[in-house]
Amino acid sequence: MLSDFITLRQLTILPFFMKHYQTRDFAEMDKIFRLNLINSCTGYKSANLLATRSATGKTNVAVFNSVMHLGSNPPLLGFILRPATIPRNTFKNIKKTGVFTINHIHQDMIKQAHQTAAKYEENISEFHKTGLEEEYLDDFYPPYVKQSSIKMGCRYLNEYHITENDTVLVVVEIEHIYFEEGIQMPDGWLRLDDAGTVAINGLDGYALPTLLDRFHYAKPEIEIKSFFKEDKTKK
């Protein structure tokens, strides 16, 4: 009886302790309040710096939280561009040269990385203003970010206009990957916490995730098994 009472009590009281917004509330919210709410409610996002170089040699680097995996064969990524109501130097350079780099934000560079979001003039390089360093590898035209532990050289493939909010999904292919050798597991997987890679909560909250566990490929007929517990058992 007591357990039934507790269950009923939880079901009755819990909703009163949860904040609730719905469609009609969003339109009435302060712009910045709504921006922070919607950008953070979906969970942690990838934290990357996209670096480009114009046709005339001017470099640019900007923080992005929308880089996503699209496929592994071929290795495709995507990222979202907001409406072009202001100049987008990063995208302009990508369209002109066809290539750019994606660089993980390391825990020791979050202040410099976030500052790249400032609206500098087109002729001013964020590299020079923030203290981030350019690095050129294997004759790839745009720079990588030297301080990044994981970096990728990418080529533009296509773009898709999203009519609902006038944004653009940009599709790219990975041509080069560089990372510190010690973070790769025998099966190819990269351990991002060992690399010091951070994630973004919303637009301006930087977090350092800690790996809890890793599991084998899930199949209906196979018991859930942990990579790490299995490894300890073998030892």
ZIRABEL-V22119 format. One record per backbone hydrogen bond with DSSP energy under -0.5 kcal/mol. NH is the residue of the N-H (numbers start at 1). CO is the residue of the C=O. Records with the same first field share a line. If there is no record, write none. Layout:
NH=CO  CO
//
This chain:
5=1
6=2
7=3
8=4
9=5
10=6
11=7
12=8
13=9
14=10
16=13
17=13  14
18=15
25=22
26=22  23
27=23
28=24  25
29=25  26
34=30
35=31
36=32
37=33
38=34
39=35
40=36
41=37
43=40
45=200
47=198
48=46  64
49=103
50=48  62
51=49  101
52=60
54=58
57=54
60=52
62=50
64=48
68=78
70=76
71=76
73=74
76=71  74
77=172
78=68
79=170
81=168
85=83
89=87
92=88
93=89
94=90
95=91
96=92
97=93
98=94
100=154
101=51
102=152
103=49
104=150
105=47
106=104
107=196
109=106
110=107
113=109
114=110
115=111
116=112  113
117=114
118=115
120=118
124=121
125=123
129=125
130=126
131=127
135=144
140=137
144=135
146=133  144
148=145
151=178
152=102
153=176
154=100  152
155=173
156=98
157=171
158=171
160=169
162=167
163=161
165=162
166=162
167=162
168=81
169=160
170=79  168
171=158
172=77
173=155
174=75
175=153
176=153
178=151
180=149
183=180
184=181
185=189
188=185
191=183  189
192=190
194=191
195=191
196=192  193
197=192
198=105
199=207
200=45
201=205
202=39  200
204=201
205=201
206=204
207=199
209=207
216=225
222=219
227=214
228=214
230=226
231=227
232=228
233=229
234=230
235=231
//
